[in-house]
Amino acid sequence: MFQRAEPGPRVACCLQGLGDILPLFAPAPASADRPFWTGLPEIMRSRLIADAEAELRSPWPVLTAQGYRAFTLTGDRVGYERDYFARRRRLNTLALAEAVEGRARFVDALIDGIYLVCEESGWQLPAHNAQEREQARDPLPDSARPVIDLFAAETGAQLAVIASILGDVLDAVSPAIVARIDQEVETRITRPYLDRHFWWMGNGDEPMINWTPWCTQNVLLSTFTRPTDQAVRRAVITKAAHSLDAFLKGYGEDGACDEGAFYYRHAALCLFGALTVMDTVAPNVFSNLWRAPKIRNMAEFVLHAHVLGPYYINFADASAVLEPCGAREFLFGKAVGSQALCAFAAADAARNERPELPEEINLYYRLLAISTAGEMSAFEPSPVEKPDIYYPSCGLFVARDVRFVVAAKAGDNGDGHNHNDVGSVTVYKDGLPLLIDVGVETYTAKTFSPQRYEIWTMQSAFHNLPSFEGVGQQVGEAFAARDVEVALGDAVSSISMDIAGAYPEGALLSHYRRTLRLTKGGAVEIVDRYAGARQAELSLMLCEKPVLSDGRIDVGDRGEILLAGAGLPRVEEIEIADPGLRLAWPERIYRVLVPIARRELRLRIA
């Protein structure tokens, strides 16, 4: 049984402590604070200015109605989003360079960008252009009825933050610029937020995902970085608190993100961002939340999902390769009192060649990175222990020794951004992937449609799992692991589960017992035993070309897999052309199909 929901802590219970005045939230010093901006490291200042100078040499991307309609016509979301996000990255680049240099050299281009964004018919992405959660997407935005999606909220926050740090500079050109920003944020974000109910705000027992804290954080930034009136601020913070409770109730006390480590940054880290704004504008009202064990567990999830360097334990739509952690993880660690998370984030940030995050579209995150870089670089380095761990809320098991990091996903097939992956195993050796979870291709309309599980990466047959004469796992919370047993120890850590319940009746399967065992300083063992009427064939997903011999699979120079109880394996080569998957994997990956000859198969990985 996997318990997803836990009641506490409750954000809305803190609201009774709100005072009469809720002040402004300053995401960073205004550009007039020259000691702050000129005091940044010279190499960082130079790169910020050079980035903006490069932007001045090219035209602003054009967004067209035809480009917007492409999503409903063909399912493509890449073309429009490429130019949409390029506008916002350029806007950030110009704003930061002007704040750093303070010579009005980038102001004209910055104003052009502000007005281009303000004049967009809709800030919501085409893929999100619907008034209701499951509603068909409208081909074009309705400017009279704005939709607050993830990136409409981020756009509102971006413009509000620009006005916060560069308001005096813009007013020196014309007060109409900041007035236009405030008008658009009011029309597209604040009023719809207060007057309407969007699904991500939470309603009853409906499960929430990363949208809730992500949108909520950015609405709070839009509201509290601008001189909104007190009644609006109180209404926004009240609604935000109830939404965050709706999000938190879907998390177990263990803090696991069932959407994976990639979505941790849009879920737990956005919760951190929202609570930071609320705690800052209402001191001592929400501060007790940082001491809640559940919040601390949520903060540290990314630490336990980390393998080495860019690699993370991944499942669902998460990728195995992530950008380095940085200021947000570091500050979250400080807030919850996790020395381990602070040390991990500071050390991980050190491998980021561009700590000022030039590709980030959220300006607030860039400001945090810039203002926290010095503190992180000065942080006393210390060894970060990552103990073996089991997350019962989603069934994630992770065990480690000096050479191996192994993981298994028990749980069920009703996760956020779900793949049919109950019982799948991933194995890293010496920090490199050996048995892999492929992840997800670039999102299209099909990714979030009834045809989602036609996509190969979503199917159990392309995870490290068995199929039964072509019958794979079924989607849904009812399709789950049973009789899960976990043992975490200094010498051996293991997980054992019956994954038969993840398959439909057509698999003709009575039980399938999978045991994963890591003997510290030794080897990884996977033992599968099953009873059923159909022949089982196990898929093993590899990113190195395997060499098969009798009872053995050599995986490049990364390791060997010894087989006992297997029929004659065969290899399929899978070409990886998708740019999203290519971030983690080479041009080709491999699926080894292993018949289970005698209802029992043993794998030893060394």
Protein Blocks (a to p, Z undefined) as FASTA:
>chain_A
ZZfbdfbdcfklmmmmpcfbdcdddfbdcfklmmlmmmpcfklmmmmmmmmmmmmmpccd
dddfklmmmmmmnopaklmmmmmmmmmmmmmmmmmmmmmnonopmmmmmmmmmmmmmmpm
bfbdfklmcfbfklccdfbdcfklccddfklmmmmmmmmmmmmmmmmmmmmmomklmmmm
mmmmmmmmmmmmmmpccfklogajbccdfklmmmmmmmmmmmmmpccdfklmmmmmmmmm
mmmmmmmmmpcfkopafkbjklmmmmmmmmmmmmmmmmmmmghklmmmmmpmklmmmmmm
mmmmpcbhjbccdehjbdfbdcdddfklmmmmmmnopaklmmmmmmmmmmpmblnopmbc
blklmmmmmmmmmmmmmpccddddddddddfknopacdddfkbccdddehiakbghiacf
ehiacddeehiafbdcebjadddfklmgcklmmpmklpmklcccddeehiacdedjklcc
ehiacdddfkbccddddfklmpcfklopabdcddddddehiacddddddddfbdcddddd
dfbdcdddehiacehjlbccddehiacddddddddfbfklmmmmcfbdcddddddfkopa
cdddZZ
